[in-house]
Amino acid sequence: MSEAGARVRHRISNPVRGRLNAATLRAVDRYAHLLVGERKRALFADLPEQIVEIGPGTGANLRYYRPGTQLVAIEPNVHMHGPLRAAARRHGIELELRTATAERLALPDASADAVVSTLVLCTVPDPVAAVEEVWRVLRPGGRLLFLEHVRAGGGYGRLQRLTARPWHWLFEGCDVRRDTEGTIRAAGFSSVDVQRYRMRSAFLPINPQIVGTATR
């Protein structure tokens, strides 16, 4: 097994962090909706009927999808699966749940019109491989829709450096200092549209964020 593969396996099988992160996402669901709900509504306004979402967690995004949406959910943390299924039933989403990883989607080439990633690329062990895998499964003209926190400078950058290690453990390997925009831009998409902003939340290390689309 490769080093990246070993890190993926460790993250999937860690029962302490897996349960903790699932419980945390459920606890902050309404707060997160207040913080970024309007941005997500705008981002997901014209999604197709069939979409792939990497790392949907406990289903925070499902409230923004049209009822009847056919969702292929790539979620390696099995402790998220129960709440995710419940959210799908609640919002009328047709759910196909796969215990896979963003680096290995196990989907055919050029098979998806849209892939969604929100606050996920901070966590995957190999974000470059994950974005390359998204590019692979998208059809020409297909879109990656993303909302992610990113590395910052100044005071936020210093705070991110100080909190990086405990944050990494608490939130399943989340890296608050990743250059996610750079990773997406380097992946070979035909166009990338990015908006940068500062979220106003109690979660200070992840307040610097980006939202946008990358088209294959």
C-alpha positions as CSV (number, residue, x, y, z in Angstrom):
1,M,0.0,0.0,0.0
2,S,1.3,3.5,-0.8
3,E,1.9,6.1,1.8
4,A,-1.2,8.0,0.7
5,G,-3.3,4.8,0.7
6,A,-2.2,4.1,4.2
7,R,-3.2,7.5,5.4
8,V,-6.6,7.0,3.7
9,R,-7.1,3.7,5.5
10,H,-6.1,5.2,8.8
11,R,-8.7,7.9,8.5
12,I,-11.5,5.6,7.5
13,S,-10.8,3.2,10.4
14,N,-10.3,5.7,13.2
15,P,-13.4,5.2,15.4
16,V,-12.7,8.0,17.8
17,R,-12.3,10.8,15.3
18,G,-15.0,9.4,13.1
19,R,-17.6,9.5,15.8
20,L,-16.5,12.8,17.1
21,N,-16.6,14.5,13.7
22,A,-20.0,13.1,12.9
23,A,-21.4,14.3,16.2
24,T,-19.8,17.8,15.7
25,L,-21.3,18.1,12.2
26,R,-24.7,17.3,13.6
27,A,-24.3,19.8,16.4
28,V,-23.2,22.7,14.2
29,D,-25.6,22.0,11.3
30,R,-28.0,24.9,11.9
31,Y,-25.2,27.3,12.7
32,A,-23.4,26.4,9.5
33,H,-26.6,26.9,7.6
34,L,-26.9,30.4,9.0
35,L,-23.3,31.2,8.0
36,V,-23.1,29.9,4.5
37,G,-26.6,28.9,3.5
38,E,-27.1,31.8,1.1
39,R,-23.8,31.1,-0.7
40,K,-24.7,27.5,-1.0
41,R,-28.1,28.3,-2.4
42,A,-26.5,30.4,-5.1
43,L,-23.8,27.9,-5.8
44,F,-26.3,25.0,-6.2
45,A,-29.0,26.9,-8.0
46,D,-28.7,25.1,-11.4
47,L,-27.5,21.6,-10.4
48,P,-28.4,18.8,-12.7
49,E,-30.7,15.9,-11.6
50,Q,-27.7,13.6,-11.1
51,I,-24.7,14.7,-9.0
52,V,-21.7,13.3,-7.1
53,E,-20.8,14.7,-3.8
54,I,-17.5,13.9,-2.1
55,G,-17.5,14.0,1.7
56,P,-21.2,14.9,2.2
57,G,-20.8,14.1,6.0
58,T,-24.2,14.1,7.7
59,G,-26.0,15.7,4.8
60,A,-25.6,19.4,5.4
61,N,-25.9,20.2,1.6
62,L,-29.0,18.1,1.0
63,R,-31.4,20.9,2.0
64,Y,-30.2,22.9,-1.0
65,Y,-30.8,20.1,-3.6
66,R,-34.0,19.8,-5.5
67,P,-36.3,16.9,-4.3
68,G,-35.7,13.9,-6.5
69,T,-32.0,14.7,-7.1
70,Q,-30.0,11.5,-7.6
71,L,-27.0,11.8,-5.4
72,V,-23.9,9.6,-5.5
73,A,-22.4,10.2,-2.0
74,I,-18.7,9.4,-1.5
75,E,-18.4,9.2,2.3
76,P,-15.6,7.1,3.9
77,N,-16.6,7.8,7.5
78,V,-19.2,5.1,8.3
79,H,-20.4,7.1,11.3
80,M,-21.8,9.7,9.0
81,H,-24.0,7.2,7.1
82,G,-27.0,7.0,9.4
83,P,-27.6,10.8,9.6
84,L,-26.8,11.1,5.9
85,R,-29.5,8.5,5.0
86,A,-32.0,10.3,7.3
87,A,-31.2,13.7,5.7
88,A,-31.8,12.1,2.2
89,R,-35.2,10.8,3.3
90,R,-36.1,14.1,4.9
91,H,-35.3,16.1,1.8
92,G,-36.5,13.7,-0.9
93,I,-33.1,12.8,-2.3
94,E,-32.4,9.5,-4.1
95,L,-29.2,8.5,-2.3
96,E,-26.5,6.1,-3.5
97,L,-24.0,5.9,-0.7
98,R,-20.5,4.6,-1.3
99,T,-17.8,4.1,1.3
100,A,-15.0,5.2,-0.9
101,T,-12.5,8.1,-0.8
102,A,-12.1,11.3,-2.9
103,E,-8.8,10.0,-4.2
104,R,-10.4,6.8,-5.5
105,L,-14.0,7.5,-6.6
106,A,-14.5,4.2,-8.4
107,L,-16.6,5.9,-11.0
108,P,-16.2,5.7,-14.8
109,D,-14.3,8.3,-16.8
110,A,-16.4,11.3,-18.0
111,S,-19.5,10.0,-16.2
112,A,-20.6,13.0,-14.1
113,D,-22.1,16.4,-15.0
114,A,-21.4,17.9,-11.5
115,V,-19.3,17.1,-8.5
116,V,-19.9,19.0,-5.2
117,S,-17.1,19.5,-2.6
118,T,-17.8,21.7,0.5
119,L,-15.3,21.8,3.3
120,V,-13.8,18.5,2.2
121,L,-10.5,19.2,0.3
122,C,-9.0,20.4,3.6
123,T,-9.4,16.9,5.0
124,V,-8.5,14.4,2.3
125,P,-4.9,13.1,2.7
126,D,-4.0,13.8,-0.9
127,P,-6.0,16.8,-2.2
128,V,-4.1,16.9,-5.6
129,A,-5.1,13.3,-6.3
130,A,-8.7,14.1,-5.2
131,V,-9.1,17.0,-7.6
132,E,-7.5,15.1,-10.4
133,E,-10.0,12.3,-9.7
134,V,-12.9,14.8,-9.9
135,W,-11.5,16.0,-13.2
136,R,-11.4,12.4,-14.5
137,V,-15.0,11.6,-13.7
138,L,-16.4,14.9,-15.0
139,R,-17.7,15.0,-18.6
140,P,-16.4,17.7,-20.8
141,G,-18.2,20.8,-19.7
142,G,-19.0,19.2,-16.3
143,R,-18.4,21.3,-13.2
144,L,-16.8,21.0,-9.8
145,L,-18.8,23.2,-7.4
146,F,-16.8,24.0,-4.3
147,L,-16.8,25.9,-1.0
148,E,-13.6,25.5,1.0
149,H,-11.6,27.2,3.7
150,V,-8.1,28.1,2.7
151,R,-4.7,29.3,3.9
152,A,-4.5,32.9,4.9
153,G,-1.8,35.5,5.7
154,G,-1.5,38.1,8.4
155,G,-3.2,37.5,11.7
156,Y,-5.4,34.7,10.4
157,G,-2.3,33.0,9.1
158,R,-0.6,33.1,12.5
159,L,-3.7,31.7,14.1
160,Q,-3.8,28.9,11.6
161,R,-0.2,28.0,12.3
162,L,-0.9,27.9,16.1
163,T,-4.1,25.8,15.8
164,A,-3.0,23.5,12.9
165,R,-2.0,20.4,15.0
166,P,-5.0,20.2,17.4
167,W,-7.4,21.1,14.6
168,H,-5.9,18.3,12.4
169,W,-6.6,15.7,15.1
170,L,-10.1,16.9,16.1
171,F,-11.5,17.2,12.6
172,E,-10.3,14.0,10.8
173,G,-7.1,15.4,9.4
174,C,-8.4,18.8,8.5
175,D,-5.5,21.1,7.4
176,V,-6.3,24.7,7.9
177,R,-3.3,25.9,5.9
178,R,-4.0,24.3,2.5
179,D,-3.8,26.3,-0.8
180,T,-6.9,24.7,-2.1
181,E,-7.5,27.4,-4.7
182,G,-4.0,26.7,-6.1
183,T,-4.7,22.9,-6.2
184,I,-7.9,23.4,-8.2
185,R,-6.3,25.9,-10.6
186,A,-3.5,23.5,-11.3
187,A,-5.7,20.5,-12.1
188,G,-6.3,21.3,-15.8
189,F,-9.8,22.7,-15.8
190,S,-10.8,24.8,-18.8
191,S,-12.0,27.6,-16.5
192,V,-12.0,28.3,-12.8
193,D,-14.3,31.0,-11.2
194,V,-13.4,31.8,-7.6
195,Q,-14.8,34.2,-5.1
196,R,-12.8,34.8,-1.9
197,Y,-14.4,36.0,1.3
198,R,-14.1,35.9,5.1
199,M,-16.8,34.0,7.0
200,R,-17.8,35.6,10.3
201,S,-17.9,32.7,12.7
202,A,-16.6,31.4,16.0
203,F,-14.4,28.9,14.0
204,L,-11.7,31.5,13.4
205,P,-9.1,29.3,11.7
206,I,-11.5,28.4,8.9
207,N,-13.0,31.8,8.3
208,P,-10.9,32.6,5.1
209,Q,-12.8,30.8,2.4
210,I,-13.4,30.4,-1.3
211,V,-16.5,29.5,-3.3
212,G,-16.8,28.9,-7.0
213,T,-16.9,26.5,-9.9
214,A,-14.3,24.7,-12.0
215,T,-15.4,23.6,-15.5
216,R,-13.7,20.7,-17.3
